């Protein structure tokens, strides 16, 4: 709640003004805005993501971003979100590795910022161990696992330089796939102050308090040109930029998720065999 400042209609209008062919909406551990977003997206492809807590043991939490590639993937994401909020909910909702193994079909996994790969890099784990984990994820998701570069300036987020320098190593030496994403919280640059007020409401901060946490980066919907300029500023060469953007476009093009709406979806019950005769008689 109160973590972003937009409506689905605003997002789609902004994407259209930037000549974008697709844009994503990413709720956290849930999908509150999904159907409104999906219904309003007429001439722009809606990409349906969820940012969800992931843990092996229910204690050490990480974040992963999952995308629905097809309607089957959409149903799998619904199942994972339901499991997180019912079966696994202790202090916060989460999914575990077994849940992922069971419901990984037609999903795309992006490594995100607080994911396991990023944490292993920040913990200075050996390259062999990190690569083994990447290969495990690739196999689990039918090679639809991607390292995720973010359009953040390293000067504001120094951990990203360490993470993305290691990403470059895996891309160059082990042909690991990667994408670039832009994490938006509001629509236009001029919305930043309004969003800052929203965060104060959410966290019970006083807006005029000098020492409160403040926004250090722009979280508006960026054009591809803006994303490229940030990558260039971060010394990511044109060849790698092309790879990242190409994979980002490939993912958008590969997604074909059509959700049947406004139908009566009654569950199908199978009559146990020992009652079949009685069922037919009745």
C-alpha positions as CSV (number, residue, x, y, z in Angstrom):
1,X,0.0,0.0,0.0
2,X,1.1,3.6,-0.8
3,X,4.3,2.3,-2.6
4,X,3.5,3.9,-6.0
5,X,1.7,6.8,-7.5
6,X,-0.2,6.0,-10.6
7,X,-3.3,4.4,-12.1
8,X,-3.3,1.8,-14.9
9,X,-4.8,4.4,-17.2
10,X,-2.0,6.8,-16.5
11,X,0.7,4.1,-17.1
12,X,-0.8,3.2,-20.5
13,X,-1.2,6.8,-21.7
14,X,2.4,7.6,-20.8
15,X,3.7,4.4,-22.5
16,X,1.7,5.4,-25.6
17,X,3.2,8.9,-25.6
18,X,6.7,7.4,-25.6
19,X,5.8,5.1,-28.5
20,X,6.3,2.0,-26.4
21,X,4.8,-1.3,-27.6
22,X,4.6,-2.9,-24.2
23,X,4.8,-2.0,-20.5
24,X,4.6,-3.9,-17.2
25,X,2.8,-3.4,-14.0
26,X,4.4,-5.0,-10.9
27,X,2.5,-5.4,-7.7
28,X,4.2,-6.7,-4.6
29,X,3.1,-10.1,-3.3
30,X,-0.3,-9.6,-4.9
31,X,-2.0,-8.4,-8.1
32,X,-4.4,-5.6,-7.1
33,X,-4.1,-3.6,-10.3
34,X,-3.8,-6.4,-12.8
35,X,-7.2,-6.8,-14.3
36,X,-7.9,-3.1,-14.6
37,X,-4.5,-2.7,-16.3
38,X,-5.1,-5.7,-18.6
39,X,-8.6,-4.5,-19.7
40,X,-7.5,-0.9,-20.4
41,X,-4.5,-2.0,-22.5
42,X,-5.9,-2.0,-26.0
43,X,-3.0,-1.0,-28.3
44,X,-0.2,-1.6,-25.8
45,X,0.8,-5.1,-24.7
46,X,0.3,-5.5,-20.9
47,X,3.1,-7.4,-19.3
48,X,2.0,-9.0,-16.0
49,X,4.7,-9.3,-13.4
50,X,4.7,-9.9,-9.7
51,X,7.5,-9.0,-7.3
52,X,7.3,-11.7,-4.6
53,X,9.2,-12.7,-1.5
54,X,11.2,-15.9,-1.9
55,X,12.8,-18.0,0.9
56,X,14.2,-21.5,1.3
57,X,13.5,-21.7,5.0
58,X,10.8,-19.0,5.7
59,X,13.4,-16.8,7.4
60,X,16.0,-15.4,5.0
61,X,13.8,-13.5,2.5
62,X,14.8,-12.5,-1.0
63,X,12.8,-10.9,-3.8
64,X,12.2,-12.3,-7.3
65,X,10.3,-10.9,-10.2
66,X,8.1,-13.4,-12.2
67,X,6.4,-12.7,-15.5
68,X,3.5,-14.5,-17.0
69,X,4.4,-15.7,-20.5
70,X,1.0,-17.3,-21.4
71,X,-2.4,-17.8,-19.8
72,X,-1.0,-21.0,-18.2
73,X,1.8,-18.9,-16.7
74,X,-0.8,-16.4,-15.5
75,X,-2.6,-19.2,-13.7
76,X,0.7,-20.5,-12.2
77,X,1.4,-17.0,-10.9
78,X,-2.1,-16.8,-9.3
79,X,-1.4,-20.1,-7.6
80,X,2.0,-18.9,-6.3
81,X,0.5,-15.6,-5.0
82,X,-2.2,-17.6,-3.3
83,X,0.3,-20.0,-1.7
84,X,2.4,-17.0,-0.5
85,X,-0.6,-15.3,1.2
86,X,-2.2,-18.4,2.7
87,X,-0.1,-21.5,3.2
88,X,3.3,-19.8,3.8
89,X,2.2,-16.6,5.5
90,X,3.8,-16.3,8.9
91,X,5.0,-12.7,9.4
92,X,5.1,-11.9,5.6
93,X,3.9,-13.8,2.6
94,X,6.5,-15.8,0.6
95,X,7.0,-18.7,-1.8
96,X,9.6,-21.4,-1.4
97,X,11.8,-23.4,-3.8
98,X,9.3,-26.3,-4.0
99,X,6.5,-23.9,-4.9
100,X,8.6,-22.6,-7.7
101,X,9.5,-26.1,-9.0
102,X,5.8,-27.0,-9.1
103,X,4.5,-23.9,-10.8
104,X,7.4,-22.7,-13.0
105,X,5.8,-23.5,-16.4
106,X,5.4,-20.6,-18.8
107,X,7.0,-18.1,-16.3
108,X,10.0,-15.8,-16.9
109,X,12.2,-15.1,-13.9
110,X,14.2,-11.8,-13.6
111,X,16.9,-11.8,-11.0
112,X,15.8,-8.4,-9.5
113,X,17.8,-6.3,-7.0
114,X,17.4,-8.3,-3.8
115,X,17.5,-11.7,-5.4
116,X,19.7,-14.6,-4.5
117,X,22.2,-14.0,-7.3
118,X,22.7,-10.4,-6.3
119,X,23.1,-11.3,-2.6
120,X,25.7,-14.0,-3.4
121,X,27.7,-11.4,-5.4
122,X,27.5,-8.9,-2.5
123,X,28.6,-11.6,-0.1
124,X,31.7,-12.2,-2.3
125,X,30.8,-15.9,-3.0
126,X,32.9,-17.8,-5.5
127,X,32.0,-17.4,-9.2
128,X,31.6,-21.2,-9.5
129,X,28.9,-21.2,-6.9
130,X,27.0,-18.3,-8.4
131,X,27.2,-19.8,-11.9
132,X,25.9,-23.1,-10.6
133,X,22.9,-21.3,-9.1
134,X,22.3,-19.4,-12.3
135,X,22.4,-22.7,-14.3
136,X,20.0,-24.3,-11.8
137,X,17.5,-21.4,-12.3
138,X,17.9,-21.6,-16.1
139,X,17.1,-25.3,-16.1
140,X,14.1,-24.8,-13.7
141,X,12.6,-22.1,-15.9
142,X,13.2,-23.7,-19.3
143,X,16.0,-21.2,-19.9
144,X,13.8,-18.2,-19.2
145,X,16.0,-16.8,-16.4
146,X,17.7,-13.4,-16.9
147,X,20.1,-11.3,-15.0
148,X,18.6,-7.9,-14.5
149,X,20.4,-4.6,-15.1
150,X,18.6,-1.6,-13.6
151,X,18.5,1.9,-15.0
152,X,20.1,3.4,-11.8
153,X,23.1,5.6,-11.6
154,X,26.0,3.9,-9.8
155,X,26.8,7.1,-7.9
156,X,23.4,6.8,-6.1
157,X,23.4,3.0,-5.8
158,X,27.1,1.8,-5.5
159,X,26.1,-1.8,-4.8
160,X,24.7,-2.0,-8.4
161,X,28.2,-1.4,-9.8
162,X,29.6,-4.4,-8.0
163,X,26.6,-6.5,-9.0
164,X,26.5,-5.5,-12.7
165,X,30.3,-5.8,-13.1
166,X,29.9,-9.4,-12.1
167,X,27.0,-9.8,-14.4
168,X,29.3,-8.6,-17.3
169,X,31.7,-11.4,-16.4
170,X,29.0,-14.0,-16.6
171,X,27.6,-12.6,-19.9
172,X,31.1,-12.5,-21.5
173,X,32.4,-15.8,-20.2
174,X,29.4,-18.0,-19.9
175,X,26.8,-16.5,-22.3
176,X,24.3,-15.8,-19.5
177,X,21.2,-13.9,-20.7
178,X,20.4,-10.4,-19.3
179,X,17.9,-7.6,-19.7
180,X,17.6,-4.0,-18.6
181,X,14.5,-2.7,-16.7
182,X,13.3,0.6,-15.4
183,X,11.7,0.6,-12.0
184,X,9.0,3.3,-12.0
185,X,7.0,4.5,-9.0
186,X,5.3,7.5,-10.7
187,X,4.5,8.7,-14.2
188,X,6.4,11.9,-14.9
189,X,9.5,13.6,-13.4
190,X,7.5,16.4,-11.9
191,X,5.5,13.8,-9.8
192,X,8.6,13.2,-7.6
193,X,7.6,15.6,-4.8
194,X,4.1,14.2,-4.7
195,X,5.5,10.7,-4.4
196,X,7.8,11.9,-1.7
197,X,4.7,13.1,0.3
198,X,3.1,9.7,-0.3
199,X,6.1,7.9,1.2
200,X,5.9,10.2,4.2
201,X,2.2,9.2,4.7
202,X,3.1,5.5,4.3
203,X,6.1,5.6,6.8
204,X,4.7,8.2,9.2
205,X,7.5,10.6,8.4
206,X,7.2,14.4,8.8
207,X,7.7,15.9,5.4
208,X,9.7,18.9,6.7
209,X,11.9,16.7,9.0
210,X,15.5,17.3,7.9
211,X,17.0,13.8,8.7
212,X,14.2,11.7,7.2
213,X,15.0,9.4,4.3
214,X,14.6,11.2,1.0
215,X,14.4,10.1,-2.7
216,X,17.8,10.1,-4.3
217,X,16.8,8.9,-7.8
218,X,14.2,9.5,-10.5
219,X,11.5,6.8,-10.6
220,X,9.4,8.1,-13.4
221,X,8.5,6.1,-16.6
222,X,11.6,6.4,-18.7
223,X,12.0,6.4,-22.4
224,X,14.4,4.0,-24.1
225,X,16.7,7.0,-24.8
226,X,16.8,7.9,-21.0
227,X,17.6,4.3,-20.1
228,X,20.4,4.2,-22.7
229,X,21.9,7.4,-21.3
230,X,22.0,5.9,-17.8
231,X,23.7,2.8,-19.1
232,X,26.3,4.9,-21.0
233,X,26.9,6.9,-17.8
234,X,27.5,3.6,-16.0
235,X,30.2,2.7,-18.6
236,X,28.1,-0.1,-20.1
237,X,29.4,-0.3,-23.7
238,X,27.1,-0.1,-26.8
239,X,27.5,-3.8,-27.6
240,X,26.2,-4.9,-24.2
241,X,23.5,-2.2,-24.3
242,X,22.3,-3.7,-27.6
243,X,22.2,-7.2,-26.0
244,X,20.2,-6.0,-23.0
245,X,17.7,-4.0,-25.0
246,X,17.4,-6.8,-27.6
247,X,16.5,-9.3,-24.8
248,X,14.1,-6.9,-23.2
249,X,12.3,-6.6,-26.6
250,X,12.4,-10.3,-27.1
251,X,10.7,-11.0,-23.8
252,X,8.0,-8.5,-24.6
253,X,7.5,-10.0,-28.0
254,X,7.4,-13.6,-26.6
255,X,4.6,-12.9,-24.2
256,X,1.2,-14.0,-25.3
257,X,-1.1,-13.9,-22.3
258,X,-4.8,-13.7,-23.1
259,X,-7.0,-13.8,-20.0
260,X,-10.7,-14.9,-20.5
261,X,-12.8,-12.3,-18.7
262,X,-16.5,-12.0,-17.9
263,X,-17.1,-15.7,-17.9
264,X,-18.6,-18.1,-15.3
265,X,-15.7,-20.2,-14.2
266,X,-17.3,-22.9,-12.2
267,X,-15.0,-25.7,-10.8
268,X,-15.2,-29.1,-12.5
269,X,-15.9,-31.9,-10.0
270,X,-15.1,-35.5,-10.9
271,X,-17.5,-38.1,-9.4
272,X,-15.5,-40.9,-7.6
273,X,-15.7,-44.2,-9.5
274,X,-17.7,-46.0,-6.7
275,X,-20.5,-43.5,-7.1
276,X,-20.6,-43.4,-10.9
277,X,-23.6,-45.9,-11.1
278,X,-25.5,-43.9,-8.5
279,X,-24.7,-40.7,-10.3
280,X,-26.0,-42.0,-13.6
281,X,-29.1,-43.4,-11.9
282,X,-29.9,-40.0,-10.4
